[in-house]
Structure formats: structure tokens, C-alpha cells
Amino acid sequence: MRIAYFDCFSGISGNMVLGALVDAGLDVERLRAELAHLPVSGYTLTAEAVQRRGLRGTHVEVTVSEQGVERHLHEIEEIIEGSELPDQVKATSRAIFRRLAQAEAHAHGISTDHVHFHEVGAMDAIVDVVGAAIGLWLMGVERVYASPVHVGCGTVTCAHGTLPVPAPATQELLREVPIYGRDVEAELVTPTGAAIITTLAEEFGGAPPMQVEQVGYGAGTRDLPHPNLLRVSIGNMAATAAVHAEIEGYEEDVVTVIETNIDDMNPQIFEHVLGRLFDAGALDAFLTPIQMKGSRPATQLTVLVAEGHVADILDVLFAETTTIGVRTCPMRRWKLGRERAVVETRYGPIGAKVARRGDTVMNVAPEYRECQRVAEEQGVPLKDVFQAAREAARALVNPAKE
């Protein structure tokens, strides 16, 4: 399976995604030719080799002639649907813009139908989003993964005044995504970049086991204290061919399991510890009640983490808990393939996770937080919203035959 891993150590933006893909081998002329299928004009796309703090990368810039254009979601979707692009590219592009519309709507307290995209709806954002979908399609990428996202710190000035980084819509897009900010006073993540990576990435953490074949660096515009680059690694997911020959249709990876038994800590602290663990890159973390020697009740804390984040998890465990030792072991995981879908319900658009074994849908799970938000905003029972999203998702992936 061909996968892409985005390392967002300097944040992410739409043009950085395009730059990384071009730097990794995406043919610019082929990208321009596919973008020409959009029923729009008045823009140019250029790519040039640049350096950021001594490291090379590719900077992609979209220059547009239109100024101050505002578009609604349905107008952008009409542009995408009116193109001659492949259905896969259309679906991916629509999903990214729908997620962006949901975040903007939540930030402003309005419905998605009333969202004015402003700069995000301008031609450069359309080219960035659709271009990213085209690039991944042309390079044969089937799954996308990403690192925790560096968002920067400080403030940003916009039409609404001076706000903390990340801006409200960006922060909404990054819900439940591991983020961090360091001593870089800059807005490192744009709404477009956040929408692209949170729509496409199945997991955020260390790089999955893979055989890297292509590496690219997409350059941002500003000069920062660190190299302003987005790295993408593209290759095949590492797996045992003999095992895959016997067990077909599942995905495989290897994680590190970290465990420790704790019997002398205030249990109220565990909530804080779990939050810190997820921020540090944990794929999962959970508590199990156990009984230790002397019949002492205790708690076993278990963490699943990609190999690249073991040190970060150990730092949290030894700093935030009373443990003085942990045990670890590598563990192989067999997983269903997962993808995110955005479905339309009578309550509005809601995200859902679709789990597949090959082409067979095994499970559909609406995004709980999105269902909860919609239920609270509209004053309806959560179970009704959840059921509506589940039915809509199943209808999407298993359409009725005529």
C-alpha cells in the first residue's frame, strides 16, 4: 500500500503541501494540466527551488487576478463538480472544503450555508485544495499520515482583531489532533493547511513502518528561526509479504506498548496524565484496575505509541506520575483500513469514520464530538443525531441498488 507521511515540524499551509509533493517528484506540468479541468481561470501556478535556513525545498505560489472574492460552500462545490477531474479527486476536494466550512461556521456561530470564505474561498485556496487532491492521486497515495502539528505561538491580526495563535477556525480544525507550540512567534498553520491535513490524515503521531521511496520539502514564505519547510515521505507501508498473502485486506503496523503499575498516586491526576500523553503523541492510553502485592489496589497505565515518540512518552510518565519504572514491548497490529467521510443529515453535515477490509465496509462510526456539538447547538437528542449520521454514512458507502 502506498502511503504519505507529512512531518509538520514547521506547521502546514496549502502551498507548502503542493511544494512538498512537487519536490517529491510530482510533475508540475501534469499538475497544471489536471488543474486546467477546473472551470475557472485567472491564476498562474509557479514552482521554484529555494533555501530555508540552509536547507533546500520547493516553493509553490499561486498568483490570482481576482481580488476580494467571497464564495459560499455550494459555489465552491459547483466549481469542483463542474470539472472533468476524476471522481476521487472531486470527493477529496469536497470533503476538505466541507470540513473547512464546518470549522468556520462553528467559529462564527452560524450555519455552513451562511459561511463566507473570504480569502479561503479565493482562487488560490481552491487551487491549493484541489491541487493537493490531484497530487496525491497522481502519485498513487492511498493513505495519509502526519506528525503532531507545530502551530507556533503569539498572536495574529485579522478582520476580527488581534487573536491568539492558532486562529479560531484553525483551532477548531485541529480538535483532537496533537499540536504543540514553541518559541516561534508566528502563525505556522493556515486554515487551508489544517483542513487538508485533518481531512486526509488517518493518524497523527510518529511515522508508520514504511519503505520510503520519495522525500520532498515544501517551503513556506516567511523566514523563521528554523527551516520553514513541510516534509513529505512517500513509499510503501512495510509489511511481511508472507503474512499478507495469508491475511488479505488488513493493514499492519508495529507499535510500542508501554506499561506501568501505580499504587501511590492521587487518582484525580490520571485525567491530566492522559491528556499529556495524547499531546506527546500517544496513539492510545488507558487505565486498568489491578491488585498488587499486599492486596493493594492499583492502576495499570498502558500507552500505545509509534517508535519515534517513545522518549516523549517516557518524559511524561516520569514527570507527571509517581512511577519509577516502566516496561515496554513491540506489538504488531492488524487494522481495518480507515477513511473519513462527511455525510449530509437533516441536522447538517457530520463527519464519520468508515472502516474497510479491502472494498468491504466493516463498520461506520459517526464522529462523536461532531454529533455532540450538533445536538447541543440544535437542542436535539444526541442519540437522534448519532443515528442519523450513521444511517447517512451507511447509505453513502453502501448505496441502494436500483
C-alpha positions as CSV (number, residue, x, y, z in Angstrom):
1,M,0.0,0.0,0.0
2,R,1.4,3.4,-1.0
3,I,1.3,6.0,1.8
4,A,2.4,9.5,2.5
5,Y,3.7,10.9,5.8
6,F,3.7,14.6,6.4
7,D,6.1,15.9,9.0
8,C,4.6,19.2,10.2
9,F,7.6,20.5,12.2
10,S,7.1,24.0,10.8
11,G,3.3,23.9,10.5
12,I,1.4,23.4,7.3
13,S,-0.3,25.5,4.6
14,G,-1.9,24.7,1.3
15,N,1.1,25.9,-0.9
16,M,3.5,24.0,1.4
17,V,1.6,20.8,0.7
18,L,1.9,21.4,-3.1
19,G,5.5,22.4,-2.7
20,A,6.3,19.2,-0.8
21,L,4.6,17.0,-3.4
22,V,6.3,18.7,-6.3
23,D,9.7,18.4,-4.5
24,A,9.0,14.7,-4.0
25,G,8.5,14.2,-7.7
26,L,5.1,15.4,-8.7
27,D,5.3,16.7,-12.3
28,V,4.3,20.4,-12.3
29,E,3.1,20.3,-15.9
30,R,0.9,17.3,-15.2
31,L,-0.5,19.2,-12.1
32,R,-1.2,22.3,-14.2
33,A,-2.9,20.1,-16.9
34,E,-5.2,18.5,-14.3
35,L,-6.0,21.8,-12.7
36,A,-7.0,23.1,-16.1
37,H,-10.0,20.8,-15.9
38,L,-11.5,23.2,-13.3
39,P,-14.0,25.6,-14.9
40,V,-12.0,28.7,-13.7
41,S,-9.3,31.0,-14.9
42,G,-7.3,34.0,-13.8
43,Y,-4.5,32.3,-11.9
44,T,-0.9,31.1,-12.5
45,L,1.0,28.4,-10.6
46,T,4.7,28.6,-10.3
47,A,7.3,26.3,-8.6
48,E,10.9,27.2,-7.8
49,A,13.7,25.8,-5.8
50,V,14.5,27.8,-2.7
51,Q,16.5,27.6,0.6
52,R,15.2,27.9,4.1
53,R,18.0,28.2,6.7
54,G,20.4,26.4,4.5
55,L,18.1,23.6,3.5
56,R,16.6,23.3,0.0
57,G,12.9,22.9,-0.8
58,T,10.3,23.9,-3.4
59,H,8.1,26.9,-3.1
60,V,4.8,26.8,-5.0
61,E,3.0,30.1,-5.4
62,V,-0.5,30.6,-6.9
63,T,-1.0,34.1,-8.2
64,V,-4.5,35.2,-8.9
65,S,-6.0,38.2,-10.7
66,E,-9.3,38.2,-8.7
67,Q,-9.4,40.3,-5.5
68,G,-11.8,40.4,-2.6
69,V,-13.9,37.5,-3.9
70,E,-16.3,35.8,-1.4
71,R,-17.8,32.4,-2.1
72,H,-20.2,30.1,-0.3
73,L,-19.6,26.4,0.1
74,H,-22.2,25.4,-2.6
75,E,-20.4,27.7,-5.1
76,I,-17.1,26.0,-4.5
77,E,-18.7,22.6,-4.7
78,E,-20.3,23.6,-8.0
79,I,-16.9,24.6,-9.4
80,I,-15.4,21.2,-8.3
81,E,-18.4,19.2,-9.6
82,G,-18.4,21.1,-12.9
83,S,-14.8,20.0,-13.6
84,E,-13.6,17.0,-15.6
85,L,-11.5,15.8,-12.7
86,P,-11.6,12.1,-11.6
87,D,-14.3,11.3,-9.1
88,Q,-11.7,10.5,-6.4
89,V,-10.2,14.0,-6.7
90,K,-13.6,15.6,-6.6
91,A,-14.7,13.7,-3.5
92,T,-11.4,14.5,-1.6
93,S,-11.6,18.2,-2.6
94,R,-15.3,18.5,-1.5
95,A,-14.5,16.8,1.8
96,I,-11.7,19.2,2.6
97,F,-13.9,22.3,1.8
98,R,-16.8,20.9,3.8
99,R,-14.6,20.4,6.8
100,L,-13.3,23.9,6.4
101,A,-16.9,25.2,6.2
102,Q,-17.9,23.4,9.4
103,A,-14.9,24.9,11.3
104,E,-15.7,28.5,10.0
105,A,-19.4,28.0,10.9
106,H,-18.5,26.9,14.4
107,A,-16.1,29.7,15.0
108,H,-18.6,32.3,13.9
109,G,-21.7,30.7,15.4
110,I,-23.5,30.4,12.0
111,S,-24.6,27.6,9.7
112,T,-22.4,26.3,6.9
113,D,-24.8,27.7,4.4
114,H,-24.0,31.2,5.6
115,V,-20.2,30.9,5.7
116,H,-18.4,33.5,3.5
117,F,-15.0,32.0,2.8
118,H,-13.3,35.4,2.1
119,E,-9.6,34.6,1.3
120,V,-10.2,30.9,1.8
121,G,-12.8,30.9,-1.0
122,A,-10.4,32.8,-3.3
123,M,-8.8,31.1,-6.3
124,D,-5.5,30.4,-4.5
125,A,-7.2,28.3,-1.8
126,I,-9.3,26.4,-4.5
127,V,-6.0,25.6,-6.4
128,D,-4.3,24.6,-3.1
129,V,-7.0,22.2,-2.0
130,V,-7.8,20.7,-5.4
131,G,-4.1,20.6,-6.3
132,A,-3.3,18.6,-3.1
133,A,-6.0,16.1,-4.0
134,I,-4.7,15.9,-7.6
135,G,-1.1,15.5,-6.4
136,L,-1.8,12.6,-4.1
137,W,-3.9,10.9,-6.7
138,L,-1.2,11.3,-9.4
139,M,1.4,9.9,-7.0
140,G,-0.8,6.9,-6.2
141,V,-1.1,7.7,-2.5
142,E,-3.8,5.5,-0.8
143,R,-3.3,6.5,2.8
144,V,-2.1,9.7,4.5
145,Y,-0.5,10.0,8.0
146,A,1.0,13.0,9.8
147,S,3.1,14.1,12.7
148,P,1.8,16.2,15.6
149,V,1.4,19.7,14.2
150,H,3.6,22.7,15.2
151,V,1.2,25.7,15.4
152,G,3.6,28.4,16.6
153,C,2.6,30.9,19.3
154,G,1.9,34.6,19.8
155,T,-0.9,36.5,18.1
156,V,-2.3,37.1,14.6
157,T,-4.1,40.1,13.4
158,C,-7.2,39.6,11.2
159,A,-10.5,41.2,10.3
160,H,-11.8,40.3,13.8
161,G,-8.9,42.0,15.6
162,T,-5.8,40.5,17.4
163,L,-6.3,36.9,18.3
164,P,-4.0,34.1,19.8
165,V,-2.4,31.6,17.5
166,P,-3.9,29.3,16.2
167,A,-6.8,31.4,14.8
168,P,-10.3,30.2,15.8
169,A,-11.2,28.3,12.7
170,T,-7.7,26.7,12.6
171,Q,-8.1,25.7,16.3
172,E,-11.5,24.2,15.5
173,L,-10.0,22.1,12.7
174,L,-7.2,20.9,14.9
175,R,-9.6,19.5,17.6
176,E,-8.4,16.1,18.9
177,V,-5.2,16.5,16.8
178,P,-1.9,16.5,18.8
179,I,-0.4,20.0,18.5
180,Y,2.4,22.0,20.1
181,G,3.8,25.5,20.1
182,R,7.4,26.5,20.7
183,D,9.2,29.8,20.9
184,V,8.3,30.8,17.4
185,E,6.0,33.8,17.4
186,A,4.3,33.2,14.1
187,E,1.1,31.6,12.7
188,L,2.5,28.4,11.3
189,V,-0.8,26.7,10.3
190,T,-3.3,28.2,7.9
191,P,-6.9,27.2,7.8
192,T,-6.4,25.7,4.4
193,G,-3.4,23.7,5.5
194,A,-5.3,22.5,8.6
195,A,-8.3,21.5,6.6
196,I,-6.2,19.5,4.1
197,I,-4.2,17.5,6.7
198,T,-7.1,16.9,9.2
199,T,-9.3,15.6,6.4
200,L,-6.7,13.3,4.8
201,A,-4.6,12.1,7.7
202,E,-5.8,8.9,9.3
203,E,-3.4,9.1,12.3
204,F,-1.2,11.8,13.9
205,G,2.0,10.5,15.5
206,G,5.3,9.0,14.6
207,A,5.9,7.8,11.0
208,P,4.3,4.4,10.4
209,P,6.5,1.5,9.3
210,M,7.2,2.2,5.7
211,Q,9.8,1.8,2.9
212,V,10.5,5.4,1.9
213,E,10.9,6.0,-1.9
214,Q,10.4,9.7,-2.3
215,V,11.0,12.7,0.0
216,G,10.0,16.3,-0.6
217,Y,10.2,19.6,1.2
218,G,7.6,22.3,0.6
219,A,8.8,25.8,1.6
220,G,6.8,28.4,3.4
221,T,7.2,32.1,2.5
222,R,8.5,33.6,5.7
223,D,12.0,33.5,7.2
224,L,11.7,31.8,10.6
225,P,14.3,30.8,13.3
226,H,14.1,27.3,12.0
227,P,13.8,25.9,8.4
228,N,10.3,26.8,7.3
229,L,9.6,23.6,5.5
230,L,7.0,20.8,5.3
231,R,8.4,17.4,4.7
232,V,6.6,14.6,3.0
233,S,7.8,11.0,2.8
234,I,6.1,8.7,0.2
235,G,6.5,5.0,-0.1
236,N,5.0,1.6,0.7
237,M,3.8,0.6,4.1
238,A,6.2,-2.0,5.4
239,A,4.6,-5.4,5.9
240,T,5.5,-9.1,5.9
241,A,4.6,-10.3,2.4
242,A,4.2,-13.9,3.5
243,V,1.7,-12.9,6.2
244,H,-0.2,-10.6,3.9
245,A,-0.5,-13.5,1.5
246,E,-2.4,-15.4,4.2
247,I,-4.3,-12.5,5.7
248,E,-5.6,-10.3,2.9
249,G,-7.3,-7.0,3.2
250,Y,-6.0,-5.9,6.6
251,E,-3.4,-3.2,7.3
252,E,-0.5,-3.9,9.5
253,D,1.9,-1.8,11.6
254,V,4.1,-2.1,14.7
255,V,3.7,0.0,17.9
256,T,5.5,0.1,21.2
257,V,3.4,-0.8,24.3
258,I,4.4,0.9,27.5
259,E,3.0,-0.2,30.8
260,T,3.5,0.8,34.4
261,N,1.7,-0.1,37.7
262,I,0.9,2.8,40.1
263,D,-0.4,2.4,43.6
264,D,0.6,5.6,45.3
265,M,-0.8,8.5,43.3
266,N,-3.9,10.6,43.7
267,P,-6.3,9.1,41.1
268,Q,-7.6,12.6,40.1
269,I,-4.2,13.2,38.4
270,F,-4.8,10.4,35.9
271,E,-7.1,12.7,33.7
272,H,-4.3,15.2,33.4
273,V,-1.7,12.5,32.7
274,L,-3.8,11.0,29.9
275,G,-4.2,14.4,28.3
276,R,-0.4,15.0,28.4
277,L,0.2,11.5,26.9
278,F,-2.0,12.2,23.9
279,D,-0.3,15.6,23.4
280,A,3.0,13.8,23.3
281,G,1.9,11.5,20.5
282,A,0.3,8.5,22.2
283,L,-1.9,6.5,19.8
284,D,-3.9,5.3,22.7
285,A,-3.7,5.3,26.5
286,F,-6.0,3.6,29.1
287,L,-6.3,2.6,32.7
288,T,-6.9,-0.9,34.2
289,P,-7.7,-1.5,37.8
290,I,-5.3,-4.2,39.3
291,Q,-4.4,-5.7,42.7
292,M,-0.7,-5.7,43.7
293,K,1.2,-7.5,46.4
294,G,-0.1,-7.0,49.9
295,S,-3.6,-6.8,48.3
296,R,-3.1,-3.1,47.5
297,P,-5.4,-1.8,44.8
298,A,-3.6,-0.1,42.0
299,T,-3.9,1.1,38.4
300,Q,-2.1,-0.2,35.4
301,L,-1.4,2.6,32.9
302,T,-0.9,1.4,29.3
303,V,0.2,3.5,26.4
304,L,0.4,2.6,22.7
305,V,2.9,4.8,20.8
306,A,4.8,4.8,17.5
307,E,8.5,4.1,18.0
308,G,9.5,7.7,17.2
309,H,7.6,9.1,20.2
310,V,8.7,6.6,22.9
311,A,11.1,9.1,24.5
312,D,8.4,11.8,24.6
313,I,6.0,9.4,26.4
314,L,8.7,8.4,28.9
315,D,9.3,12.0,29.7
316,V,5.6,12.5,30.5
317,L,5.3,9.3,32.6
318,F,8.3,10.1,34.8
319,A,7.5,13.8,35.2
320,E,3.7,13.5,35.7
321,T,3.2,10.2,37.7
322,T,4.8,8.6,40.7
323,T,6.2,5.6,38.7
324,I,9.9,4.8,39.0
325,G,10.0,2.3,36.2
326,V,8.1,1.1,33.1
327,R,8.1,-1.9,30.8
328,T,7.9,-1.9,27.0
329,C,7.5,-4.3,24.2
330,P,6.9,-4.1,20.4
331,M,3.5,-5.3,19.3
332,R,2.1,-5.9,15.8
333,R,-1.3,-4.5,15.0
334,W,-3.8,-5.7,12.3
335,K,-6.2,-3.0,11.4
336,L,-9.1,-2.3,9.1
337,G,-8.4,0.5,6.6
338,R,-10.0,3.7,7.7
339,E,-11.2,6.8,5.9
340,R,-13.1,9.9,6.9
341,A,-16.4,10.8,5.2
342,V,-18.6,13.9,5.6
343,V,-22.3,13.0,5.3
344,E,-25.3,15.2,4.9
345,T,-28.1,14.7,7.5
346,R,-31.2,16.6,8.4
347,Y,-29.1,18.2,11.1
348,G,-26.4,19.3,8.7
349,P,-23.0,17.8,7.6
350,I,-21.4,15.4,10.1
351,G,-18.1,13.6,9.9
352,A,-17.8,9.8,10.1
353,K,-15.1,7.2,10.1
354,V,-15.5,4.3,7.6
355,A,-13.6,1.1,8.3
356,R,-13.0,-1.3,5.4
357,R,-11.4,-4.6,4.7
358,G,-10.4,-4.2,1.1
359,D,-13.5,-2.9,-0.6
360,T,-15.9,-4.3,2.0
361,V,-17.3,-1.8,4.6
362,M,-17.0,-3.4,8.0
363,N,-18.0,-0.6,10.3
364,V,-19.3,3.0,10.2
365,A,-18.8,5.3,13.2
366,P,-20.0,8.9,13.3
367,E,-17.6,11.4,14.9
368,Y,-18.9,11.6,18.4
369,R,-17.7,15.1,19.1
370,E,-19.3,16.5,16.0
371,C,-22.6,14.7,16.8
372,Q,-22.4,16.1,20.4
373,R,-21.8,19.7,19.1
374,V,-24.7,19.5,16.6
375,A,-27.0,18.1,19.3
376,E,-26.1,20.9,21.7
377,E,-26.3,23.6,19.1
378,Q,-29.7,22.5,17.8
379,G,-31.2,21.3,21.1
380,V,-32.0,17.8,19.9
381,P,-31.2,14.4,21.5
382,L,-27.6,13.2,20.8
383,K,-28.8,9.7,20.0
384,D,-31.0,11.0,17.2
385,V,-28.1,12.9,15.7
386,F,-25.8,9.9,16.0
387,Q,-28.3,7.6,14.4
388,A,-29.0,10.0,11.5
389,A,-25.2,10.3,10.8
390,R,-24.8,6.5,11.0
391,E,-27.6,5.9,8.5
392,A,-26.4,8.6,6.2
393,A,-22.8,7.2,6.3
394,R,-24.0,3.7,5.6
395,A,-26.1,4.9,2.7
396,L,-23.1,6.7,1.3
397,V,-20.7,3.7,1.4
398,N,-23.4,1.1,0.5
399,P,-25.8,2.9,-1.9
400,A,-29.0,1.2,-2.7
401,K,-29.1,-0.6,-6.0
402,E,-31.7,0.5,-8.5
